[in-house]
Amino acid sequence: MSINFKILKKSNKSRARLGLLETEHGVVETPCFVAVATQAVVKTLESKEVEETKSQILISNTYHLHLKPGEKIVEKAGKIHKFMNWNRPLMTDSGGYQVFSLGFGMDYGLGSKILKENSAKGEAIRENTQPQQLKINDDGVTFRSPLNGDELFIGPKESIRIQERIGADIIFAFDECTPPLADYDYVKKSLEKTHRWAKICLKTKKSDQALYGIVQGSKFKDLRIESAKFIGGLDFDGFGIGGEFGDDKKEMGKMIEWVVDELPEKKPRHLLGVGYLEDMELVIKSGVDTFDCTVPTHYARRGIAFTSEGELNLKQTKFLNKNEPLDKGCVCNVCLNYKKDYICHLLKAGEITGMKLLTFHNLHYFNTFVEEIRNKIKRGEI
């Protein structure tokens, strides 16, 4: 089977909706947070533990799995679900984000602070500009392998073939994720490529995996709407919304709504790479069904716990004197069995288990947070 998406309830107060996304490996209740398993693993956790955090679906990275171990190895192991012993739904992205992160993202610095500084200086990426580390042309992108420096070409056909061999339930069309500093002319030209590649992806796919098209267009309203109409008019099983949404949360909600209003209502919508706690209600109210983000896992490895008191940096010495759970209201395995003083000790001692405990708690906390938003939609509060 491909997928089957059923809308159970639509909000009267916003564009929020409750749904069921049915795949060969189970059903996802939406809206849903998608945990990131870049290299076929949620860092520090085994697959059974990820299930215990209430994670319903994961997203792995096509580019990184292509580099190591290679899609042949994953396919030989019985495809990705068997390879990583994860029996629930899975997505793979297309590698389009790496066009940004390993290209202009490296040239200008990924952090929004650096991007803001460059914007303030009036720096812009103009039409026909190329990043230093890779080359983008009409057929695809030539990367340099970080393993041995070899040239590595990925275009729409290559991306689909790699994703078919990896074998996730949901795969994405290959696109160019444009950098935040790109000017209008650059984005317009990039969009032409992304739209052409979308058609090639549809033609190339031979498997029964669900294929999502990706809407780009950066911060430009007319380009976002043009992209949503074009991609929404093609025979995709669902849609990804990618690219830049700026720092202004209200603006982000509006930008998502421009897109959502043009997409076929009965198909699922996935927001790529957005998922801070403070973003979640906004993106769900804007009409998004699933969204992925590295925040809970990335922050955990740096000692940060998300709690009802806010973010806590467990590397701070004061927590050695706190013999209490990370969050008194949390019923995850970590909060029931471990205390702040012990986790602080582990982090200060450089013990990996400290990162593991925080990763588990953060994922459970994020999934519970979204579960509560689903309940609010059920109760008609959102």
Legacy VTK file of the C-alpha trace (Angstrom):
# vtk DataFile Version 3.0
C-alpha trace
ASCII
DATASET POLYDATA
POINTS 382 float
0.000 0.000 0.000
0.981 3.626 -0.364
-0.744 5.680 2.353
-4.299 6.473 3.282
-5.056 9.800 4.944
-8.347 10.379 6.683
-9.425 13.706 8.203
-11.415 13.057 11.393
-12.152 16.609 12.474
-11.608 20.139 11.215
-11.403 23.016 13.672
-13.944 25.855 13.531
-11.395 28.233 15.068
-8.339 27.693 12.844
-7.011 25.544 9.989
-6.076 22.804 12.489
-7.313 19.285 11.810
-7.185 15.830 13.338
-6.374 12.927 11.071
-5.149 9.360 10.679
-2.219 8.680 8.362
-2.286 4.978 7.554
0.887 3.289 6.253
2.050 -0.286 5.786
3.843 -0.042 9.147
0.989 1.372 11.182
-1.207 4.404 11.674
-0.068 7.877 12.760
-2.449 10.139 14.654
-2.052 13.666 13.302
-1.049 16.365 14.013
2.190 14.655 14.927
5.796 15.497 15.739
8.249 13.464 13.639
11.487 12.604 15.446
14.702 12.762 13.417
16.696 9.545 12.896
19.312 10.950 10.501
21.494 7.840 10.118
18.707 5.314 10.823
18.975 5.988 14.554
17.662 8.525 17.042
21.035 9.385 18.538
21.732 7.609 21.887
18.487 5.554 21.867
17.638 2.103 20.567
14.441 1.698 18.539
12.419 0.134 21.376
13.240 3.119 23.615
12.137 5.533 20.859
8.750 3.750 20.808
8.501 4.268 24.583
8.798 8.045 24.066
5.418 7.903 22.207
7.166 8.591 18.875
4.818 7.476 16.100
6.974 8.127 13.017
10.623 8.970 12.260
12.433 10.690 9.388
15.856 9.522 8.156
18.281 11.290 5.847
18.784 10.095 2.273
22.083 11.908 1.717
23.723 10.568 4.889
22.462 7.002 4.391
23.726 7.125 0.801
27.181 8.067 2.144
27.186 5.424 4.865
26.409 2.594 4.899
25.026 3.041 1.337
21.530 2.124 0.160
22.735 -1.301 -1.089
23.559 -2.358 2.478
20.197 -1.100 3.787
18.339 -2.898 0.979
20.288 -6.122 1.561
19.321 -6.023 5.243
15.639 -6.090 4.217
15.246 -2.285 3.877
15.303 0.358 6.587
12.592 -0.922 8.963
14.359 -4.254 9.382
17.828 -2.683 9.251
17.117 -0.479 12.290
14.448 -2.707 13.915
11.773 0.010 13.777
8.324 -1.407 13.058
6.444 1.868 12.835
6.102 4.377 9.970
9.189 6.036 8.504
9.959 8.897 6.130
13.150 9.733 4.252
13.880 13.268 3.089
15.270 13.682 -0.428
18.693 15.239 0.190
17.372 18.656 -0.856
18.129 20.179 2.549
21.813 19.210 2.162
21.907 21.348 -0.995
21.487 24.267 1.419
23.298 23.031 4.541
26.423 21.794 2.711
26.306 24.695 0.213
25.414 28.285 1.106
24.726 27.185 4.702
28.430 26.373 5.067
29.525 29.497 3.189
27.506 31.893 5.335
27.058 29.994 8.602
23.881 28.113 9.449
22.933 30.131 12.524
20.141 32.668 12.157
22.319 35.208 14.028
24.970 35.066 11.270
22.288 35.173 8.593
20.741 38.255 10.241
24.135 39.970 10.375
24.697 39.253 6.681
21.203 40.524 5.868
21.862 43.700 7.848
25.017 44.250 5.776
22.828 44.017 2.693
24.418 40.740 1.601
22.280 38.689 -0.730
22.723 35.561 -2.805
21.928 36.568 -6.361
20.888 34.665 -9.462
23.602 32.387 -10.940
25.688 32.489 -7.725
27.120 29.081 -6.744
28.096 27.888 -3.260
31.779 27.063 -2.711
31.428 23.420 -1.673
28.967 22.095 -4.267
27.650 22.855 -7.736
23.974 23.143 -8.632
22.891 22.799 -12.260
19.647 22.061 -14.117
20.058 18.286 -13.697
20.931 18.118 -9.996
23.722 18.760 -7.512
27.372 17.677 -7.395
28.480 17.239 -3.781
31.939 16.399 -2.440
31.928 13.330 -0.245
33.117 14.271 3.272
34.483 10.714 3.570
37.000 10.734 0.707
36.491 13.969 -1.290
34.992 12.125 -4.287
32.430 13.909 -6.415
28.932 12.691 -5.719
26.025 13.601 -8.003
22.404 13.564 -6.817
19.530 14.715 -8.991
15.809 13.858 -8.896
16.274 10.395 -10.481
19.179 9.476 -8.193
17.322 10.675 -5.067
14.223 8.599 -5.863
16.269 5.484 -6.669
18.230 5.791 -3.413
15.005 6.288 -1.418
13.348 3.312 -3.118
16.232 1.074 -2.072
16.179 2.422 1.504
12.459 1.601 1.609
10.708 4.113 3.926
6.903 4.390 3.819
6.998 8.046 2.736
9.647 9.601 0.489
10.161 13.176 -0.742
10.815 14.701 -4.153
14.297 16.150 -4.682
14.321 19.955 -4.453
16.644 22.861 -3.846
16.156 24.231 -0.355
17.003 27.887 -0.977
19.117 29.855 1.519
17.506 32.650 3.576
19.813 35.243 1.946
18.683 34.367 -1.595
17.139 37.291 -3.468
13.902 37.118 -5.494
15.557 36.313 -8.836
17.631 33.498 -7.310
14.547 31.947 -5.676
12.470 32.266 -8.863
15.091 30.433 -10.907
15.561 27.825 -8.187
11.813 27.223 -8.107
11.791 26.425 -11.830
14.366 23.692 -11.109
12.439 22.330 -8.114
9.220 22.174 -10.177
10.927 20.452 -13.093
12.584 17.980 -10.705
9.209 17.261 -9.060
7.838 15.983 -12.381
10.959 13.855 -12.948
10.574 12.342 -9.439
6.984 11.328 -10.196
8.047 9.734 -13.497
11.038 7.945 -11.928
9.284 6.343 -8.955
8.448 2.663 -9.507
7.754 1.585 -5.900
4.463 1.748 -3.991
5.958 4.156 -1.437
4.061 7.408 -0.879
5.798 10.338 -2.601
5.447 13.893 -1.268
6.171 16.936 -3.441
7.892 19.919 -1.813
6.685 23.520 -1.965
9.442 26.148 -1.900
9.447 29.910 -2.597
11.294 31.299 0.438
9.715 34.424 1.964
8.128 35.636 -1.294
4.335 35.375 -1.241
3.789 35.160 -5.000
6.470 32.463 -5.380
5.110 30.454 -2.424
1.597 30.544 -3.917
2.890 29.731 -7.413
4.828 26.764 -6.015
1.877 25.492 -3.937
-0.417 25.663 -6.983
2.100 23.887 -9.225
3.143 21.148 -6.767
-0.456 20.818 -5.499
-1.596 20.219 -9.072
0.686 17.190 -9.525
-0.205 13.628 -8.535
1.665 13.499 -5.215
0.413 11.506 -2.213
1.127 14.384 0.151
3.095 17.611 0.370
6.169 18.925 2.143
6.550 22.619 2.894
10.231 23.554 2.883
12.615 26.472 3.062
12.840 29.714 4.936
10.123 31.137 7.214
11.977 34.004 8.887
12.252 34.723 12.618
8.875 36.375 13.084
6.468 33.704 14.359
3.342 35.500 13.131
4.889 35.844 9.689
5.711 32.141 9.686
2.074 31.259 10.363
0.941 33.499 7.501
3.508 32.026 5.101
2.344 28.486 5.890
-1.274 29.553 5.349
-0.440 30.968 1.878
0.711 27.464 0.953
-1.917 25.396 2.770
-4.768 27.339 1.149
-3.537 26.255 -2.309
-2.913 22.563 -1.559
-5.498 19.788 -2.030
-7.339 19.583 1.270
-7.609 15.794 1.447
-3.863 15.109 1.310
-1.400 15.285 4.235
0.968 18.240 4.714
4.410 17.981 6.286
6.453 20.976 7.457
10.165 20.302 7.033
12.584 21.191 9.828
10.335 23.298 12.100
9.401 22.175 15.596
10.382 24.301 18.583
7.796 23.953 21.345
6.680 27.557 20.841
6.120 26.888 17.101
3.944 23.822 17.469
0.527 25.280 18.190
1.068 27.938 15.522
2.028 25.492 12.751
-0.816 23.128 13.672
-3.308 26.005 13.660
-1.928 26.957 10.221
-3.027 23.560 8.870
0.095 21.368 9.146
-0.381 17.640 9.868
3.195 16.466 10.572
6.480 18.288 11.206
10.046 17.225 12.006
12.796 18.873 14.000
16.087 17.916 15.678
15.499 20.229 18.670
14.606 17.668 21.406
17.512 15.356 20.542
20.073 18.016 19.584
19.455 20.022 22.776
19.538 16.877 24.939
23.065 16.115 23.802
24.055 19.600 24.972
22.546 19.057 28.414
19.209 20.851 27.926
15.953 19.403 29.271
12.555 20.741 28.175
10.187 20.946 31.139
7.032 22.715 32.290
9.389 25.213 34.043
11.098 25.948 30.706
14.502 24.858 29.417
16.926 23.625 32.078
20.671 23.366 31.485
21.556 20.259 33.492
25.277 20.964 33.108
24.912 23.761 35.669
26.448 22.823 39.039
23.331 23.955 40.973
21.500 20.833 39.772
23.897 18.624 41.767
21.889 19.783 44.812
18.468 19.063 43.311
17.260 15.598 44.257
14.031 15.828 42.267
12.722 14.683 38.858
13.402 16.738 35.712
9.684 17.560 35.616
7.343 16.729 38.496
4.383 16.441 36.117
6.119 14.096 33.656
5.505 10.335 33.800
8.264 9.278 31.389
10.623 6.514 32.462
13.423 9.028 33.185
11.319 11.292 35.417
9.968 8.278 37.324
13.399 6.742 37.968
16.123 9.416 37.926
16.769 12.770 39.548
18.363 16.040 38.409
21.428 15.565 40.643
22.298 12.223 39.032
21.767 13.454 35.454
23.863 16.554 36.203
26.621 14.292 37.582
26.549 12.116 34.424
26.837 15.135 32.137
29.679 16.654 34.146
31.479 13.289 34.156
31.118 13.081 30.364
28.982 9.945 30.589
26.903 9.151 27.479
24.003 7.918 29.623
23.314 11.510 30.681
22.635 12.449 27.048
20.527 9.318 26.589
18.303 10.112 29.592
17.725 13.689 28.396
17.022 12.538 24.820
14.401 10.096 26.097
12.748 12.702 28.338
12.775 15.458 25.683
11.187 13.258 23.022
8.531 12.083 25.479
7.904 15.696 26.505
7.543 16.877 22.866
5.236 13.995 21.952
3.087 14.598 25.049
2.951 18.314 24.188
1.572 17.520 20.705
-0.787 14.903 22.152
-2.267 17.667 24.316
-2.717 19.883 21.229
-4.598 16.988 19.570
-6.820 16.829 22.650
-7.443 20.588 22.439
-8.584 20.177 18.819
-10.873 17.305 19.917
-12.367 19.557 22.608
-12.825 22.417 20.115
-10.390 24.735 21.962
-8.033 25.352 19.009
LINES 1 383
382 0 1 2 3 4 5 6 7 8 9 10 11 12 13 14 15 16 17 18 19 20 21 22 23 24 25 26 27 28 29 30 31 32 33 34 35 36 37 38 39 40 41 42 43 44 45 46 47 48 49 50 51 52 53 54 55 56 57 58 59 60 61 62 63 64 65 66 67 68 69 70 71 72 73 74 75 76 77 78 79 80 81 82 83 84 85 86 87 88 89 90 91 92 93 94 95 96 97 98 99 100 101 102 103 104 105 106 107 108 109 110 111 112 113 114 115 116 117 118 119 120 121 122 123 124 125 126 127 128 129 130 131 132 133 134 135 136 137 138 139 140 141 142 143 144 145 146 147 148 149 150 151 152 153 154 155 156 157 158 159 160 161 162 163 164 165 166 167 168 169 170 171 172 173 174 175 176 177 178 179 180 181 182 183 184 185 186 187 188 189 190 191 192 193 194 195 196 197 198 199 200 201 202 203 204 205 206 207 208 209 210 211 212 213 214 215 216 217 218 219 220 221 222 223 224 225 226 227 228 229 230 231 232 233 234 235 236 237 238 239 240 241 242 243 244 245 246 247 248 249 250 251 252 253 254 255 256 257 258 259 260 261 262 263 264 265 266 267 268 269 270 271 272 273 274 275 276 277 278 279 280 281 282 283 284 285 286 287 288 289 290 291 292 293 294 295 296 297 298 299 300 301 302 303 304 305 306 307 308 309 310 311 312 313 314 315 316 317 318 319 320 321 322 323 324 325 326 327 328 329 330 331 332 333 334 335 336 337 338 339 340 341 342 343 344 345 346 347 348 349 350 351 352 353 354 355 356 357 358 359 360 361 362 363 364 365 366 367 368 369 370 371 372 373 374 375 376 377 378 379 380 381
